[in-house]
Amino acid sequence: MTLRLGTRLTMGLFLAVMLSSCAVSVGFVPPPPAGYVRVVAAESLHVRTCPSEKCEARTVVYNGQALQVYEYQGNWARIVVLDSGVPGWVEARYLRLP
């Protein structure tokens, strides 16, 4: 059975897209999943009112301090500081497992 040129091109394009979406990024570590306690992995970290460095800082948290993560937005995590109850946003790359 002979496939028409259009069908062959469509199948080739589909395979190319599928194979390219299976690429593995070496060195990329995804942020931890939401809904879990994480601790600050930096010396200090600003807790901000929104997910941007341009937003106002509500407080500062310190290395080893526990945070409850509720969601991620890009490189930011929406958190609540466990010992004070202060809500806000921190850069997710500065969080680690307890």
HELIX and SHEET records of a PDB file:
HELIX    1   1 LEU A    5  SER A   20  1                                  16    
HELIX    2   2 ALA A   92  TYR A   94  5                                   3    
SHEET    1   A 5 PRO A  87  GLU A  91  0                                        
SHEET    2   A 5 TRP A  76  VAL A  81 -1                                        
SHEET    3   A 5 ALA A  66  GLN A  73 -1                                        
SHEET    4   A 5 VAL A  37  VAL A  40 -1                                        
SHEET    5   A 5 LEU A  95  ARG A  96 -1                                        
SHEET    1   B 2 SER A  44  ARG A  48  0                                        
SHEET    2   B 2 ALA A  57  TYR A  62 -1                                        
END                                                                             
